[in-house]
Structure formats: structure tokens, C-alpha cells
Amino acid sequence: MPVTAPHHRPARTAIAALFATTALAAGPVAAADDGDVIELDEIVITPNRTATPADRSGAAVSVRDEAEIAADDRPFVLQQLTSMPGVTTSQAGPAGATSGFAIRGAPQQYVRVYVDGIEISDPTGPQVASSLTGLGTDGIGRMEVLRGSQSALYGGQAVAGVVDISTAGPTKDGLETRYTLEGGSFDTFRGELGLAGRDERGEFALNLTHYRTDGFSAVEADDGNPERDGYETTRLALTGRYATSDTVTIFASAFQQHEKADYDMSFPAYADADYWSESDQWGARAGLDIAPPASLLTHHLAISYYDVEREFHDDYPYKTDGNRVRAEYLGTYDAGAAVGLQYGLDWSQETSTPSDGAREDSSITGIFAQADWAPTNALTVNAALRNDSHSEFGSYTTGRLTAAYLLPSATVLRASLGTGFRPPSLYELYDPFAGDSNLDPETSRSADIGIEQAFADGRGQATATLFWLEIDDLIEYDYDLWRYVQSDGTAKSSGVELSASWALAPSLSLSGAYTYTDATDADGAHRDRIPRHALSLSLDGTAMERISYGLEARYSGDYTDSTGPAETANFHNDFLIVNARAGYAISDAAELYVRVENLLDAEYQTVRGYGTSDQAVFLGVRGIF
């Protein structure tokens, strides 16, 4: 959506805006020579894998930019994704505990996640899925959440959508340093130190973040479990681009993260235990963008590597080691204002080596093409087709069709159709206890239709989207057989996503999102940890120029969790969580802030048997120089 500069920029927004990335995908406002602000269309990347005006995308996508991320204050990506339409999250205890998320009722194994272009799903997991447990928001510049089946563009696993996360870049020419220091409840410390630079030919950003907490009991403390379960993580991330000529730009990104977390016993009973896990993961990506000035063709080439090692120290110690190598090519052909063509080829190989099994690997090669057609200034149609050849399962073809129509009344109509597939993980196939080598890939179909409307002279915007998703040959864990099985029937998910934002005054804004999800497994049972009703509301404002404040309420209704043995079924939980924050701009480039999580001290669970935070208070300072 277009972004309009307010007549009065709130102090908190002014501080957060210092962290706004200068990349194309996050540059909706530009300054004219006379100093006036020019309104530009918001640009999104994930819907078509190339820069696209948001109002020309037929696929549903939500964006959180760096100013919004910094103003939110919450330290983990998982916490902030919860406020987006269509996204639900769960966590089995304090920071560092096993977590989950879902888009449109489909869990994380159906979602592709990229960080600076590196796919971070764990090839050693029971199901290949991305863990966002320890990924912090410090140093993050942008998050895009693309909803709906996207296998035609991104390959298998992108059945429910794609999450694309990028590191924050420099905000101006020259060098700059940013910092965050925070402490609070549960003996928590949070710190960030970032260095970034930019000149006429390139830019770089280096971020070091650290988070440590003594936490609280992973299993429910009110059930007689007083032991605290701590967590500690350190992450180093680097990104950069450099134009070697007017035609060629080289780019690179890399990260390394170490995590250590305590956890408790879940079988044969939920109880305190001196268990702990440790993980190391790192990734790197490098490539070229080639865009000859006089050519209609552009080329993007990249190669990436991701490695993860995990150790679990409990009654049955366990270790896994896995990696992924990926190479990709993306070409574009601009035939004019009405027609565009994108095409590509990618290959990846995943390897998993558990401590109690043999090394296993699989590879997949994909080729795809998509075409944009704008027969009128109002209508944009996009069609994509892809074929994936899997080393274990042969060839699978997926497709996607989207359309966006702009009406003169500041209205955008959207619709999309897509198919997808998810191959079984190496664990599901070959684990000596839980695996089954006879499993087949899951296949899916999805559709959505939506409307976006601007109002109040552009100060407000509202969207509504109806969605539908079906998955055949669902692979599930059978707690009676203690192994993964292929279910008969079809898993279904349907519902509605609503979101709105309104600048009530130059110093006061209201935003919210509501999702109704009816998600069922192949047997017709409601899917665990997917609330039927998910609502979030935020009120943000400023007072006396330098004071800022925010209040967020999040409601989850009709939330069930029957995972585990049959005798533990029928868990049901509805809850309301309120968070508050306030800040004071001590200068034009530094802010002192306080935030309170779970302000009303609500008692609730998002994973049956596991605790959540009581009321917690955190005080911090952030700035840039």
C-alpha cells in the first residue's frame, strides 16, 4: 500500500525510521528536490520473486518493515509474526523452548523460510521445517509473509506460504553504528551491536546479537515444577552488495548462531528435569546480478549452503547433523509495460546424519517459468508453472494463477489458485524407529479471493481475504504405532483473514488483524494448536513530542491440543494477552523504552502441559550514530 508521510512524525516513529532499510523492497517514500515527500507504491518481492508493486500482486502478502519491527520491541521474530493475519504460533515453555507456527492452519513444515536468501529449514528434523525459536528481531530489516500455495515458484514445502526475512541495511551514506541494550524479568539480557556502511557502489551490514535468560519452568510451574529453564544464544550476520560495473553486482550474506537451552521431561510424565540441548547453525550465500543497461534481459545467479548440528542431552542422548547445498538461476525478460517473463532453474541436496542411523540424502531439481500480463492499466494477471524432479519420487508439476484488479475507488481485488507438494523428510522415510520408506509425497490445492480498500483520504486501509487449502496423502505421527503413517482422506483448511489500519490522528493510530480458521486433519478432527479465532489489536501514539506508547491485545479462541497419547486429549484453552510499551526519545537518535509482556498476568498455554510467561517487565535503550 502507499505510505503517506504524516504531518507530525511521532517520536517513536522517528527513532524507528532511522533503522529503515534503503533496499528497493522497503523504499515507499522518496524526497523531491524541493523537500516535499513523494508517495511511492510499496514494493514486495515474494509474490513473484521479483520487485512488484503491492497493488499489482494477486497473491496475499503482509509486510513488516524495520520501523514497525523496532517499534514493536518484542525480541523474537516468532512473537511479531503472531500479529500478522493468517499466522498462528505456539511455544512449549520459555524463550528457547520448542516452538511452532502455522499459516492458514498448515504447520511450519508447509512453509518455506528464507533469511537473506538462505533457506533455513532443518533437514534433520522429523519433518523438514524451519525453527524460528531463536531467531531474534534485532538486526532484522524486513519480514514478508506470502500466503497460499507457492510451490510453482519456490518448490516443495511452500504449500501454505513463504516467509522471507532480511537483515537491516544502512540508512545513509558513510558508516553508522546501531545498538540495543535491554534487561528485565527472569534475569534477561538482550544486546545488539551493528555496523553498516554505504557508498555509491555498494553497501554492507554486520550485526552481532546476544540474548540470555534464566527463564521459567518449561512444563507448567503451577503443576509443581519450580525449576527454571534458561536459554542463551549468540548470532552474527553479515550482508553486502557491490556493483563492480554498471552491469554486474555481486552480493553475499552469511550468518552463524549458537544456542543452548534447558528443557523438561514430557514422557512418561510432564516434570522438571535437568535436560539441555545445544545447536550450531550457519549459512552462507553468494551470487551475481547481471543487468546490461541496453538489454531487456536480467540474470540472477546464487549458490548457498546451510548446516545445522543439534545435540539433546536427556535420558536418551541424541545428536543430528544436516546440511543443504542449493544453486539457483533466475532470469527476467521485460517485453514492455504489458508483458514480463521470469524463468529459472534450481537444484538442492539435503543430507541428514543422526547419531543412531546411517547418513541419508536426497536431491531435487526444479525448472519454472512465470508470465505477467497487464492487458489494461487496471488488470494484472500472473501465471506460473514448475516441474520438480525428486531423487526419490520422480517428477511433480505444480502451477499458480493470480490476478489483481484496481478500481478507481482505491479498491484492489485479488484472487489466486495454486497447487503444491511436499516430499517426505529423510526422517519420515528412514528413521529406524519412526520412519516408513513407503511414504509418498503430499499434494495440495489452494485458492483465495480478497479485497483491499483505502479510506479516510488514504489514512486508513482494510483488507479481507477468503482462503481454502486441501492436502491429500497427509503424513502424520501415529502415537499408537509410534511411527509416521500416510493418512487416507483429505486435510482441509478454510477461513477468512481480516486486517485494517487507521491513522486516527497525526499522533495516534489503530491497527488489527483477525483470522477465522477451520482446519481439520484427514479424519475430520480439528487440527491441534490452530485456534479458530485469532485476533490482535494495537493502539500506538505519542504525547509531548518525545513520549511514545503502545498497547496490544491478542485473543485466541477455540484452541485445542490433543497431541500425545489418547489419555491426554481434550485440552481446550481460550486466552487474552495484553502487552504494553512506552518510550522516551532522549535525543534524535536514541530512545529509552520499557515494555510489559502479559500485562494482565493471564494464565494460559499454547502447548498442552507447558507454561507461558507471567507478567514480565523489560527496560532498554536503543540508538544509532
C-alpha positions, 0 to 999 in steps of 0.5 A: 500500500502507499505510505503517506508521510504524516504531518507530525512524525511521532517520536517513536516513529522517528527513532524507528525510521532511522533503522529503515532499510534503503533496499528497493523492497522497503523504499515507499517514500522518496524526497523531491528536490524541493523537500516535499515527500513523494508517495511511492507504491510499496514494493514486495518481492515474494509474490513473484520473486521479483520487485512488484508493486503491492497493488499489482500482486494477486497473491496475499502478502503482509509486510513488516518493515524495520520501523514497525519491527523496532517499534514493536520491541518484542525480541523474537521474530516468532512473537511479531509474526503472531500479529500478522493475519493468517499466522498462528504460533505456539511455544512449549515453555520459555524463550528457547523452548520448542516452538511452532507456527502455522499459516492458514492452519498448515504447520511450519513444515508447509512453509518455506523460510528464507533469511537473506536468501538462505533457506533455513529449514532443518533437514534433520528434523522429523519433518523438514521445517524451519525453527524460528525459536531463536531467531531474534528481531534485532538486526532484522530489516524486513519480514514478508509473509506470502500466503497460499500455495507457492510451490510453482515458484519456490518448490516443495514445502511452500504449500501454505506460504513463504516467509522471507526475512532480511537483515537491516541495511544502512540508512545513509551514506558513510558508516553508522553504528546501531545498538540495543541494550535491554534487561528485565524479568527472569534475569534477561539480557538482550544486546545488539551491536551493528555496523553498516556502511554505504557508498555509491557502489555498494553497501554492507551490514554486520550485526552481532546479537546476544540474548540470555535468560534464566527463564521459567519452568518449561512444563507448567510451574503451577503443576509443581515444577519450580525449576527454571529453564534458561536459554542463551544464544549468540548470532552474527550476520553479515550482508553486502552488495557491490556493483563492480560495473554498471552491469554486474553486482555481486552480493553475499550474506552469511550468518552463524548462531549458537544456542543452548537451552534447558528443557523438561521431561514430557514422557512418561510424565510432564516434570522438571528435569535437568535436560539441555540441548545445544545447536550450531547453525550457519549459512552462507550465500553468494551470487551475481546480478547481471543487468546490461543497461541496453538489454531487456534481459536480467540474470540472477545467479546464487549458490548457498549452503546451510548446516545445522548440528543439534545435540539433546542431552536427556535420558536418551542422548541424541545428536543430528547433523544436516546440511543443504547445498542449493544453486539457483538461476533466475532470469527476467525478460521485460517485453514492455509495460504489458508483458514480463517473463521470469524463468529459472532453474534450481537444484538442492541436496539435503543430507541428514546424519543422526547419531543412531542411523546411517547418513541419508540424502536426497536431491531435487531439481526444479525448472519454472517459468512465470508470465505477467500480463497487464492487458489494461492499466487496471488488470494484472494477471500472473501465471506460473508453472514448475516441474520438480524432479525428486531423487526419490519420487520422480517428477511433480508439476505444480502451477499458480494463477493470480490476478489483481484488479484496481478500481478507481475507488482505491479498491484492489481485488485479488484472487489466486489458485495454486497447487503444491507438494511436499516430499517426505523428510529423510526422517519420515522415510528412514528413521529406524524407529519412526520412519516408513520408506513407503511414504509418498509425497503430499499434494495440495490445492489452494485458492483465495479471493480478497479485497483491499480498500483505502479510506479516510483520504488514504489514512486508513486501509482494510483488507479481507481475504477468503482462503481454502487449502486441501492436502491429500496423502497427509503424513502424520505421527501415529502415537499408537504405532509410534511411527509416521503413517500416510493418512487416507482422506483429505486435510482441509483448511478454510477461513477468512483473514481480516486486517485494517489500519487507521491513522486516527490522528497525526499522533495516534493510530489503530491497527488489527488483524483477525483470522477465522480458521477451520482446519481439520486433519484427514479424519475430520478432527480439528487440527491441534494448536490452530485456534479458530479465532485469532485476533490482535489489536494495537493502539500506538501514539505519542504525547509531548513530542518525545513520549511514545506508547503502545498497547496490544491485545491478542485473543485466541479462541477455540484452541485445542491440543490433543497431541500425545497419547489418547489419555491426554486429549481434550485440552481446550484453552481460550486466552487474552494477552495484553502487552504494553510499551512506552518510550522516551526519545532522549535525543534524535537518535536514541530512545529509552523504552520499557515494555510489559509482556502479559500485562494482565498476568493471564494464565494460559498455554499454547502447548498442552502441559507447558507454561507461558510467561507471567507478567514480565517487565523489560527496560532498554535503550536503543540508538544509532550514530 
